[in-house]
Amino acid sequence: MLFYLLIAAILVIICLSLIIYKLSTAAAKHAGAFQKLKQELEEAKPMRKLGESAADLSHDIKNQMSVISGYATLLMRSKTIDDKNHKMAEGILEASIKIQETSINALDTARAEAKTQIIQ
């Protein structure tokens, strides 16, 4: 009887050893994947900062262009402005609108690319 208990204990120890080995192998595999993801996150931080800076710059440009286009609109509505200056004010307004649109499009493109990279 003692012999059978000893064999059973040895089998239990062998099974537990195999389970521990498999768990440690799986843990090491997951730790490697975790380290890889952590490294990718660290590498993405500068791009995130760049994206935030681009968004801030775009926002500032849009604000300043709104001021310029507002003043150009006021000039165009003025009763005392001659045709030559009216056309120049129109040019300023058109250019400021194009700059605003370009800024918005660039920011939208950057957002779309960022979302695409996140999905991948």
N, CA, C and O atoms as CSV, one atom per row, in Angstrom:
chain,resi,resn,atom,element,x,y,z
A,1,MET,N,N,0.806,-1.189,0.000
A,1,MET,CA,C,0.000,0.000,0.000
A,1,MET,C,C,0.850,1.254,0.000
A,1,MET,O,O,0.574,2.204,-0.732
A,2,LEU,N,N,1.891,1.251,0.829
A,2,LEU,CA,C,2.802,2.395,0.890
A,2,LEU,C,C,3.459,2.641,-0.470
A,2,LEU,O,O,3.721,3.779,-0.859
A,3,PHE,N,N,3.715,1.543,-1.175
A,3,PHE,CA,C,4.333,1.636,-2.487
A,3,PHE,C,C,3.419,2.400,-3.456
A,3,PHE,O,O,3.884,3.240,-4.227
A,4,TYR,N,N,2.125,2.102,-3.407
A,4,TYR,CA,C,1.170,2.776,-4.289
A,4,TYR,C,C,1.020,4.261,-3.942
A,4,TYR,O,O,0.860,5.104,-4.824
A,5,LEU,N,N,1.075,4.558,-2.654
A,5,LEU,CA,C,1.030,5.966,-2.238
A,5,LEU,C,C,2.261,6.720,-2.727
A,5,LEU,O,O,2.171,7.868,-3.163
A,6,LEU,N,N,3.402,6.060,-2.648
A,6,LEU,CA,C,4.646,6.679,-3.121
A,6,LEU,C,C,4.578,6.927,-4.624
A,6,LEU,O,O,4.969,7.999,-5.086
A,7,ILE,N,N,4.091,5.959,-5.392
A,7,ILE,CA,C,3.948,6.108,-6.849
A,7,ILE,C,C,2.967,7.242,-7.153
A,7,ILE,O,O,3.218,8.061,-8.037
A,8,ALA,N,N,1.842,7.290,-6.415
A,8,ALA,CA,C,0.853,8.344,-6.627
A,8,ALA,C,C,1.451,9.715,-6.320
A,8,ALA,O,O,1.210,10.669,-7.059
A,9,ALA,N,N,2.221,9.826,-5.250
A,9,ALA,CA,C,2.866,11.089,-4.889
A,9,ALA,C,C,3.844,11.520,-5.959
A,9,ALA,O,O,3.913,12.697,-6.313
A,10,ILE,N,N,4.605,10.559,-6.477
A,10,ILE,CA,C,5.574,10.873,-7.541
A,10,ILE,C,C,4.835,11.356,-8.791
A,10,ILE,O,O,5.260,12.314,-9.436
A,11,LEU,N,N,3.721,10.686,-9.132
A,11,LEU,CA,C,2.936,11.103,-10.296
A,11,LEU,C,C,2.341,12.499,-10.101
A,11,LEU,O,O,2.309,13.300,-11.035
A,12,VAL,N,N,1.875,12.784,-8.900
A,12,VAL,CA,C,1.341,14.117,-8.603
A,12,VAL,C,C,2.447,15.165,-8.738
A,12,VAL,O,O,2.222,16.232,-9.309
A,13,ILE,N,N,3.616,14.871,-8.227
A,13,ILE,CA,C,4.748,15.797,-8.331
A,13,ILE,C,C,5.128,16.017,-9.789
A,13,ILE,O,O,5.407,17.145,-10.195
A,14,ILE,N,N,5.140,14.955,-10.573
A,14,ILE,CA,C,5.474,15.081,-11.999
A,14,ILE,C,C,4.417,15.932,-12.706
A,14,ILE,O,O,4.758,16.812,-13.497
A,15,CYS,N,N,3.144,15.676,-12.428
A,15,CYS,CA,C,2.068,16.462,-13.054
A,15,CYS,C,C,2.155,17.928,-12.659
A,15,CYS,O,O,2.036,18.817,-13.503
A,16,LEU,N,N,2.363,18.173,-11.376
A,16,LEU,CA,C,2.494,19.559,-10.918
A,16,LEU,C,C,3.701,20.237,-11.559
A,16,LEU,O,O,3.637,21.413,-11.918
A,17,SER,N,N,4.787,19.508,-11.701
A,17,SER,CA,C,5.982,20.071,-12.347
A,17,SER,C,C,5.685,20.450,-13.794
A,17,SER,O,O,6.103,21.510,-14.260
A,18,LEU,N,N,4.963,19.582,-14.502
A,18,LEU,CA,C,4.599,19.878,-15.892
A,18,LEU,C,C,3.676,21.091,-15.964
A,18,LEU,O,O,3.844,21.947,-16.833
A,19,ILE,N,N,2.713,21.170,-15.068
A,19,ILE,CA,C,1.794,22.313,-15.040
A,19,ILE,C,C,2.567,23.597,-14.761
A,19,ILE,O,O,2.352,24.610,-15.428
A,20,ILE,N,N,3.458,23.560,-13.785
A,20,ILE,CA,C,4.271,24.741,-13.453
A,20,ILE,C,C,5.140,25.145,-14.635
A,20,ILE,O,O,5.277,26.333,-14.926
A,21,TYR,N,N,5.730,24.165,-15.321
A,21,TYR,CA,C,6.565,24.456,-16.484
A,21,TYR,C,C,5.735,25.123,-17.586
A,21,TYR,O,O,6.159,26.118,-18.175
A,22,LYS,N,N,4.554,24.568,-17.858
A,22,LYS,CA,C,3.707,25.148,-18.912
A,22,LYS,C,C,3.253,26.550,-18.539
A,22,LYS,O,O,3.234,27.442,-19.388
A,23,LEU,N,N,2.888,26.753,-17.278
A,23,LEU,CA,C,2.476,28.081,-16.837
A,23,LEU,C,C,3.617,29.084,-16.911
A,23,LEU,O,O,3.418,30.230,-17.313
A,24,SER,N,N,4.806,28.656,-16.526
A,24,SER,CA,C,5.944,29.583,-16.585
A,24,SER,C,C,6.306,29.904,-18.030
A,24,SER,O,O,6.695,31.032,-18.336
A,25,THR,N,N,6.182,28.921,-18.922
A,25,THR,CA,C,6.439,29.166,-20.347
A,25,THR,C,C,5.416,30.149,-20.909
A,25,THR,O,O,5.767,31.071,-21.644
A,26,ALA,N,N,4.152,29.945,-20.557
A,26,ALA,CA,C,3.102,30.859,-21.026
A,26,ALA,C,C,3.310,32.256,-20.450
A,26,ALA,O,O,3.134,33.251,-21.153
A,27,ALA,N,N,3.683,32.333,-19.172
A,27,ALA,CA,C,3.927,33.635,-18.548
A,27,ALA,C,C,5.085,34.355,-19.229
A,27,ALA,O,O,5.022,35.562,-19.459
A,28,ALA,N,N,6.143,33.610,-19.550
A,28,ALA,CA,C,7.290,34.220,-20.230
A,28,ALA,C,C,6.886,34.729,-21.615
A,28,ALA,O,O,7.326,35.794,-22.049
A,29,LYS,N,N,6.047,33.957,-22.298
A,29,LYS,CA,C,5.570,34.374,-23.629
A,29,LYS,C,C,4.752,35.658,-23.519
A,29,LYS,O,O,4.948,36.591,-24.297
A,30,HIS,N,N,3.843,35.704,-22.558
A,30,HIS,CA,C,3.016,36.894,-22.380
A,30,HIS,C,C,3.844,38.085,-21.906
A,30,HIS,O,O,3.565,39.224,-22.279
A,31,ALA,N,N,4.850,37.828,-21.095
A,31,ALA,CA,C,5.722,38.918,-20.641
A,31,ALA,C,C,6.472,39.516,-21.824
A,31,ALA,O,O,6.659,40.731,-21.893
A,32,GLY,N,N,6.901,38.670,-22.753
A,32,GLY,CA,C,7.568,39.161,-23.952
A,32,GLY,C,C,6.646,40.008,-24.801
A,32,GLY,O,O,7.047,41.052,-25.315
A,33,ALA,N,N,5.401,39.556,-24.949
A,33,ALA,CA,C,4.417,40.326,-25.713
A,33,ALA,C,C,4.123,41.645,-25.013
A,33,ALA,O,O,3.984,42.682,-25.662
A,34,PHE,N,N,4.028,41.606,-23.698
A,34,PHE,CA,C,3.789,42.824,-22.932
A,34,PHE,C,C,4.939,43.810,-23.107
A,34,PHE,O,O,4.707,45.006,-23.285
A,35,GLN,N,N,6.157,43.327,-23.060
A,35,GLN,CA,C,7.329,44.194,-23.238
A,35,GLN,C,C,7.331,44.810,-24.634
A,35,GLN,O,O,7.683,45.977,-24.804
A,36,LYS,N,N,6.934,44.016,-25.633
A,36,LYS,CA,C,6.882,44.529,-27.002
A,36,LYS,C,C,5.845,45.646,-27.108
A,36,LYS,O,O,6.112,46.685,-27.711
A,37,LEU,N,N,4.669,45.436,-26.526
A,37,LEU,CA,C,3.629,46.467,-26.551
A,37,LEU,C,C,4.060,47.716,-25.797
A,37,LEU,O,O,3.789,48.839,-26.221
A,38,LYS,N,N,4.729,47.505,-24.682
A,38,LYS,CA,C,5.229,48.637,-23.898
A,38,LYS,C,C,6.237,49.442,-24.707
A,38,LYS,O,O,6.221,50.673,-24.677
A,39,GLN,N,N,7.116,48.748,-25.432
A,39,GLN,CA,C,8.114,49.426,-26.257
A,39,GLN,C,C,7.427,50.200,-27.392
A,39,GLN,O,O,7.806,51.332,-27.688
A,40,GLU,N,N,6.428,49.594,-28.018
A,40,GLU,CA,C,5.703,50.278,-29.089
A,40,GLU,C,C,5.007,51.533,-28.568
A,40,GLU,O,O,4.969,52.559,-29.247
A,41,LEU,N,N,4.462,51.443,-27.369
A,41,LEU,CA,C,3.819,52.603,-26.758
A,41,LEU,C,C,4.835,53.713,-26.508
A,41,LEU,O,O,4.557,54.883,-26.769
A,42,GLU,N,N,5.998,53.351,-26.009
A,42,GLU,CA,C,7.046,54.347,-25.760
A,42,GLU,C,C,7.509,54.991,-27.063
A,42,GLU,O,O,7.781,56.191,-27.109
A,43,GLU,N,N,7.597,54.185,-28.121
A,43,GLU,CA,C,8.023,54.722,-29.414
A,43,GLU,C,C,6.965,55.651,-30.012
A,43,GLU,O,O,7.291,56.553,-30.783
A,44,ALA,N,N,5.702,55.427,-29.657
A,44,ALA,CA,C,4.613,56.235,-30.207
A,44,ALA,C,C,4.457,57.571,-29.487
A,44,ALA,O,O,3.800,58.472,-30.007
A,45,LYS,N,N,5.043,57.716,-28.308
A,45,LYS,CA,C,4.886,58.957,-27.538
A,45,LYS,C,C,5.354,60.198,-28.299
A,45,LYS,O,O,4.644,61.204,-28.297
A,46,PRO,N,N,6.522,60.165,-28.950
A,46,PRO,CA,C,6.930,61.369,-29.693
A,46,PRO,C,C,5.936,61.727,-30.804
A,46,PRO,O,O,5.691,62.905,-31.065
A,47,MET,N,N,5.366,60.707,-31.455
A,47,MET,CA,C,4.387,60.985,-32.505
A,47,MET,C,C,3.122,61.600,-31.909
A,47,MET,O,O,2.492,62.460,-32.524
A,48,ARG,N,N,2.763,61.159,-30.726
A,48,ARG,CA,C,1.600,61.730,-30.056
A,48,ARG,C,C,1.853,63.199,-29.741
A,48,ARG,O,O,0.987,64.048,-29.954
A,49,LYS,N,N,3.044,63.489,-29.232
A,49,LYS,CA,C,3.393,64.882,-28.915
A,49,LYS,C,C,3.379,65.726,-30.182
A,49,LYS,O,O,2.900,66.860,-30.183
A,50,LEU,N,N,3.911,65.155,-31.264
A,50,LEU,CA,C,3.915,65.873,-32.537
A,50,LEU,C,C,2.490,66.142,-33.002
A,50,LEU,O,O,2.186,67.235,-33.479
A,51,GLY,N,N,1.621,65.154,-32.864
A,51,GLY,CA,C,0.219,65.325,-33.236
A,51,GLY,C,C,-0.464,66.397,-32.405
A,51,GLY,O,O,-1.242,67.198,-32.924
A,52,GLU,N,N,-0.168,66.405,-31.111
A,52,GLU,CA,C,-0.752,67.426,-30.238
A,52,GLU,C,C,-0.249,68.816,-30.624
A,52,GLU,O,O,-1.014,69.780,-30.633
A,53,SER,N,N,1.036,68.909,-30.942
A,53,SER,CA,C,1.595,70.195,-31.369
A,53,SER,C,C,0.969,70.660,-32.680
A,53,SER,O,O,0.673,71.843,-32.848
A,54,ALA,N,N,0.771,69.730,-33.601
A,54,ALA,CA,C,0.146,70.073,-34.877
A,54,ALA,C,C,-1.292,70.548,-34.655
A,54,ALA,O,O,-1.746,71.494,-35.299
A,55,ALA,N,N,-1.996,69.892,-33.749
A,55,ALA,CA,C,-3.368,70.304,-33.454
A,55,ALA,C,C,-3.389,71.693,-32.834
A,55,ALA,O,O,-4.239,72.514,-33.178
A,56,ASP,N,N,-2.459,71.964,-31.921
A,56,ASP,CA,C,-2.379,73.292,-31.311
A,56,ASP,C,C,-2.067,74.355,-32.361
A,56,ASP,O,O,-2.678,75.423,-32.378
A,57,LEU,N,N,-1.115,74.052,-33.231
A,57,LEU,CA,C,-0.738,74.989,-34.285
A,57,LEU,C,C,-1.912,75.239,-35.227
A,57,LEU,O,O,-2.187,76.381,-35.594
A,58,SER,N,N,-2.593,74.180,-35.612
A,58,SER,CA,C,-3.749,74.321,-36.496
A,58,SER,C,C,-4.825,75.190,-35.851
A,58,SER,O,O,-5.420,76.049,-36.502
A,59,HIS,N,N,-5.062,74.956,-34.575
A,59,HIS,CA,C,-6.053,75.738,-33.848
A,59,HIS,C,C,-5.657,77.216,-33.823
A,59,HIS,O,O,-6.496,78.086,-34.058
A,60,ASP,N,N,-4.391,77.501,-33.539
A,60,ASP,CA,C,-3.921,78.887,-33.499
A,60,ASP,C,C,-4.033,79.553,-34.874
A,60,ASP,O,O,-4.434,80.712,-34.975
A,61,ILE,N,N,-3.682,78.824,-35.916
A,61,ILE,CA,C,-3.769,79.376,-37.274
A,61,ILE,C,C,-5.224,79.705,-37.610
A,61,ILE,O,O,-5.521,80.779,-38.134
A,62,LYS,N,N,-6.131,78.767,-37.302
A,62,LYS,CA,C,-7.552,79.011,-37.589
A,62,LYS,C,C,-8.057,80.239,-36.842
A,62,LYS,O,O,-8.814,81.038,-37.393
A,63,ASN,N,N,-7.637,80.391,-35.586
A,63,ASN,CA,C,-8.079,81.562,-34.817
A,63,ASN,C,C,-7.580,82.861,-35.435
A,63,ASN,O,O,-8.345,83.814,-35.577
A,64,GLN,N,N,-6.314,82.905,-35.800
A,64,GLN,CA,C,-5.754,84.122,-36.387
A,64,GLN,C,C,-6.364,84.415,-37.756
A,64,GLN,O,O,-6.605,85.574,-38.096
A,65,MET,N,N,-6.610,83.380,-38.530
A,65,MET,CA,C,-7.234,83.570,-39.838
A,65,MET,C,C,-8.671,84.046,-39.690
A,65,MET,O,O,-9.171,84.775,-40.547
A,66,SER,N,N,-9.338,83.645,-38.621
A,66,SER,CA,C,-10.701,84.138,-38.368
A,66,SER,C,C,-10.678,85.641,-38.106
A,66,SER,O,O,-11.550,86.376,-38.569
A,67,VAL,N,N,-9.681,86.082,-37.368
A,67,VAL,CA,C,-9.548,87.518,-37.105
A,67,VAL,C,C,-9.285,88.269,-38.415
A,67,VAL,O,O,-9.913,89.291,-38.691
A,68,ILE,N,N,-8.356,87.753,-39.209
A,68,ILE,CA,C,-8.015,88.410,-40.475
A,68,ILE,C,C,-9.219,88.438,-41.409
A,68,ILE,O,O,-9.512,89.467,-42.018
A,69,SER,N,N,-9.914,87.311,-41.524
A,69,SER,CA,C,-11.078,87.293,-42.423
A,69,SER,C,C,-12.192,88.202,-41.895
A,69,SER,O,O,-12.918,88.816,-42.677
A,70,GLY,N,N,-12.324,88.285,-40.578
A,70,GLY,CA,C,-13.315,89.192,-39.997
A,70,GLY,C,C,-13.023,90.639,-40.349
A,70,GLY,O,O,-13.922,91.384,-40.739
A,71,TYR,N,N,-11.753,91.039,-40.209
A,71,TYR,CA,C,-11.386,92.415,-40.556
A,71,TYR,C,C,-11.533,92.675,-42.053
A,71,TYR,O,O,-11.948,93.759,-42.463
A,72,ALA,N,N,-11.188,91.668,-42.872
A,72,ALA,CA,C,-11.350,91.831,-44.324
A,72,ALA,C,C,-12.827,92.016,-44.675
A,72,ALA,O,O,-13.169,92.821,-45.542
A,73,THR,N,N,-13.690,91.273,-44.006
A,73,THR,CA,C,-15.131,91.406,-44.235
A,73,THR,C,C,-15.620,92.797,-43.837
A,73,THR,O,O,-16.413,93.416,-44.547
A,74,LEU,N,N,-15.134,93.280,-42.691
A,74,LEU,CA,C,-15.512,94.630,-42.261
A,74,LEU,C,C,-15.046,95.675,-43.269
A,74,LEU,O,O,-15.781,96.613,-43.580
A,75,LEU,N,N,-13.828,95.516,-43.780
A,75,LEU,CA,C,-13.325,96.454,-44.797
A,75,LEU,C,C,-14.213,96.430,-46.047
A,75,LEU,O,O,-14.536,97.478,-46.607
A,76,MET,N,N,-14.599,95.235,-46.472
A,76,MET,CA,C,-15.416,95.116,-47.680
A,76,MET,C,C,-16.789,95.762,-47.503
A,76,MET,O,O,-17.374,96.251,-48.469
A,77,ARG,N,N,-17.299,95.766,-46.286
A,77,ARG,CA,C,-18.614,96.354,-46.006
A,77,ARG,C,C,-18.554,97.869,-45.811
A,77,ARG,O,O,-19.581,98.548,-45.777
A,78,SER,N,N,-17.337,98.380,-45.685
A,78,SER,CA,C,-17.176,99.815,-45.436
A,78,SER,C,C,-17.677,100.627,-46.629
A,78,SER,O,O,-17.440,100.268,-47.782
A,79,LYS,N,N,-18.365,101.712,-46.337
A,79,LYS,CA,C,-18.891,102.599,-47.389
A,79,LYS,C,C,-17.803,103.493,-47.969
A,79,LYS,O,O,-17.953,104.025,-49.068
A,80,THR,N,N,-16.706,103.659,-47.231
A,80,THR,CA,C,-15.671,104.597,-47.656
A,80,THR,C,C,-14.539,103.929,-48.435
A,80,THR,O,O,-13.580,104.604,-48.811
A,81,ILE,N,N,-14.622,102.639,-48.683
A,81,ILE,CA,C,-13.531,101.930,-49.364
A,81,ILE,C,C,-13.727,102.026,-50.882
A,81,ILE,O,O,-14.843,101.904,-51.389
A,82,ASP,N,N,-12.616,102.245,-51.592
A,82,ASP,CA,C,-12.717,102.311,-53.052
A,82,ASP,C,C,-12.638,100.898,-53.646
A,82,ASP,O,O,-12.379,99.936,-52.923
A,83,ASP,N,N,-12.858,100.775,-54.950
A,83,ASP,CA,C,-12.903,99.468,-55.621
A,83,ASP,C,C,-11.580,98.714,-55.512
A,83,ASP,O,O,-11.575,97.502,-55.300
A,84,LYS,N,N,-10.467,99.415,-55.653
A,84,LYS,CA,C,-9.153,98.759,-55.590
A,84,LYS,C,C,-8.944,98.124,-54.210
A,84,LYS,O,O,-8.527,96.971,-54.108
A,85,ASN,N,N,-9.232,98.876,-53.171
A,85,ASN,CA,C,-9.060,98.343,-51.813
A,85,ASN,C,C,-10.106,97.268,-51.485
A,85,ASN,O,O,-9.847,96.347,-50.710
A,86,HIS,N,N,-11.279,97.404,-52.085
A,86,HIS,CA,C,-12.308,96.376,-51.901
A,86,HIS,C,C,-11.833,95.050,-52.478
A,86,HIS,O,O,-12.002,94.000,-51.858
A,87,LYS,N,N,-11.234,95.100,-53.672
A,87,LYS,CA,C,-10.700,93.880,-54.292
A,87,LYS,C,C,-9.564,93.298,-53.464
A,87,LYS,O,O,-9.457,92.078,-53.339
A,88,MET,N,N,-8.714,94.149,-52.898
A,88,MET,CA,C,-7.634,93.649,-52.044
A,88,MET,C,C,-8.207,92.991,-50.790
A,88,MET,O,O,-7.708,91.956,-50.348
A,89,ALA,N,N,-9.244,93.583,-50.221
A,89,ALA,CA,C,-9.895,92.990,-49.048
A,89,ALA,C,C,-10.517,91.638,-49.411
A,89,ALA,O,O,-10.470,90.698,-48.617
A,90,GLU,N,N,-11.101,91.542,-50.614
A,90,GLU,CA,C,-11.641,90.262,-51.082
A,90,GLU,C,C,-10.535,89.213,-51.188
A,90,GLU,O,O,-10.714,88.059,-50.797
A,91,GLY,N,N,-9.391,89.637,-51.724
A,91,GLY,CA,C,-8.243,88.732,-51.843
A,91,GLY,C,C,-7.772,88.245,-50.474
A,91,GLY,O,O,-7.460,87.068,-50.292
A,92,ILE,N,N,-7.728,89.167,-49.519
A,92,ILE,CA,C,-7.330,88.795,-48.154
A,92,ILE,C,C,-8.334,87.798,-47.572
A,92,ILE,O,O,-7.948,86.806,-46.954
A,93,LEU,N,N,-9.608,88.068,-47.772
A,93,LEU,CA,C,-10.653,87.177,-47.258
A,93,LEU,C,C,-10.545,85.791,-47.891
A,93,LEU,O,O,-10.589,84.783,-47.187
A,94,GLU,N,N,-10.405,85.738,-49.208
A,94,GLU,CA,C,-10.286,84.452,-49.900
A,94,GLU,C,C,-9.056,83.676,-49.435
A,94,GLU,O,O,-9.130,82.470,-49.195
A,95,ALA,N,N,-7.931,84.368,-49.310
A,95,ALA,CA,C,-6.698,83.701,-48.877
A,95,ALA,C,C,-6.826,83.184,-47.447
A,95,ALA,O,O,-6.377,82.079,-47.142
A,96,SER,N,N,-7.435,83.978,-46.573
A,96,SER,CA,C,-7.573,83.537,-45.186
A,96,SER,C,C,-8.511,82.332,-45.089
A,96,SER,O,O,-8.286,81.436,-44.276
A,97,ILE,N,N,-9.550,82.307,-45.904
A,97,ILE,CA,C,-10.461,81.153,-45.916
A,97,ILE,C,C,-9.734,79.907,-46.421
A,97,ILE,O,O,-9.900,78.820,-45.867
A,98,LYS,N,N,-8.929,80.065,-47.472
A,98,LYS,CA,C,-8.162,78.922,-47.992
A,98,LYS,C,C,-7.179,78.398,-46.949
A,98,LYS,O,O,-7.011,77.188,-46.802
A,99,ILE,N,N,-6.534,79.306,-46.232
A,99,ILE,CA,C,-5.598,78.884,-45.180
A,99,ILE,C,C,-6.345,78.133,-44.079
A,99,ILE,O,O,-5.867,77.113,-43.584
A,100,GLN,N,N,-7.515,78.638,-43.699
A,100,GLN,CA,C,-8.325,77.951,-42.689
A,100,GLN,C,C,-8.714,76.551,-43.170
A,100,GLN,O,O,-8.603,75.585,-42.416
A,101,GLU,N,N,-9.162,76.440,-44.406
A,101,GLU,CA,C,-9.559,75.145,-44.962
A,101,GLU,C,C,-8.377,74.187,-45.028
A,101,GLU,O,O,-8.511,73.006,-44.710
A,102,THR,N,N,-7.223,74.696,-45.440
A,102,THR,CA,C,-6.025,73.861,-45.506
A,102,THR,C,C,-5.640,73.360,-44.119
A,102,THR,O,O,-5.262,72.201,-43.949
A,103,SER,N,N,-5.739,74.233,-43.146
A,103,SER,CA,C,-5.433,73.852,-41.772
A,103,SER,C,C,-6.385,72.778,-41.270
A,103,SER,O,O,-5.962,71.808,-40.642
A,104,ILE,N,N,-7.670,72.954,-41.549
A,104,ILE,CA,C,-8.670,71.972,-41.134
A,104,ILE,C,C,-8.436,70.640,-41.849
A,104,ILE,O,O,-8.494,69.583,-41.220
A,105,ASN,N,N,-8.173,70.683,-43.152
A,105,ASN,CA,C,-7.934,69.463,-43.915
A,105,ASN,C,C,-6.695,68.721,-43.427
A,105,ASN,O,O,-6.697,67.494,-43.327
A,106,ALA,N,N,-5.642,69.467,-43.124
A,106,ALA,CA,C,-4.417,68.837,-42.626
A,106,ALA,C,C,-4.674,68.153,-41.287
A,106,ALA,O,O,-4.200,67.042,-41.048
A,107,LEU,N,N,-5.412,68.811,-40.431
A,107,LEU,CA,C,-5.724,68.229,-39.127
A,107,LEU,C,C,-6.625,67.010,-39.273
A,107,LEU,O,O,-6.426,66.008,-38.586
A,108,ASP,N,N,-7.609,67.082,-40.158
A,108,ASP,CA,C,-8.492,65.940,-40.399
A,108,ASP,C,C,-7.715,64.755,-40.959
A,108,ASP,O,O,-7.947,63.611,-40.566
A,109,THR,N,N,-6.789,65.032,-41.879
A,109,THR,CA,C,-5.959,63.970,-42.450
A,109,THR,C,C,-5.095,63.327,-41.378
A,109,THR,O,O,-4.973,62.103,-41.325
A,110,ALA,N,N,-4.498,64.145,-40.529
A,110,ALA,CA,C,-3.661,63.616,-39.449
A,110,ALA,C,C,-4.484,62.750,-38.501
A,110,ALA,O,O,-4.017,61.703,-38.052
A,111,ARG,N,N,-5.701,63.180,-38.196
A,111,ARG,CA,C,-6.578,62.385,-37.324
A,111,ARG,C,C,-6.920,61.051,-37.969
A,111,ARG,O,O,-6.890,60.012,-37.311
A,112,ALA,N,N,-7.245,61.080,-39.257
A,112,ALA,CA,C,-7.600,59.851,-39.963
A,112,ALA,C,C,-6.423,58.879,-39.989
A,112,ALA,O,O,-6.598,57.679,-39.781
A,113,GLU,N,N,-5.224,59.403,-40.244
A,113,GLU,CA,C,-4.035,58.549,-40.255
A,113,GLU,C,C,-3.757,57.982,-38.871
A,113,GLU,O,O,-3.366,56.822,-38.740
A,114,ALA,N,N,-3.953,58.786,-37.848
A,114,ALA,CA,C,-3.744,58.311,-36.488
A,114,ALA,C,C,-4.724,57.195,-36.144
A,114,ALA,O,O,-4.344,56.204,-35.520
A,115,LYS,N,N,-5.984,57.353,-36.548
A,115,LYS,CA,C,-6.987,56.312,-36.291
A,115,LYS,C,C,-6.621,55.033,-37.044
A,115,LYS,O,O,-6.770,53.933,-36.511
A,116,THR,N,N,-6.145,55.175,-38.278
A,116,THR,CA,C,-5.745,54.013,-39.073
A,116,THR,C,C,-4.602,53.272,-38.390
A,116,THR,O,O,-4.606,52.042,-38.339
A,117,GLN,N,N,-3.627,54.007,-37.866
A,117,GLN,CA,C,-2.492,53.369,-37.191
A,117,GLN,C,C,-2.913,52.708,-35.892
A,117,GLN,O,O,-2.355,51.678,-35.515
A,118,ILE,N,N,-3.887,53.284,-35.201
A,118,ILE,CA,C,-4.373,52.692,-33.962
A,118,ILE,C,C,-5.064,51.367,-34.258
A,118,ILE,O,O,-4.905,50.395,-33.520
A,119,ILE,N,N,-5.837,51.336,-35.352
A,119,ILE,CA,C,-6.556,50.120,-35.716
A,119,ILE,C,C,-5.585,49.018,-36.095
A,119,ILE,O,O,-5.816,47.851,-35.778
A,120,GLN,N,N,-4.507,49.373,-36.765
A,120,GLN,CA,C,-3.529,48.370,-37.187
A,120,GLN,C,C,-2.771,47.922,-35.984
A,120,GLN,O,O,-1.886,47.074,-36.092
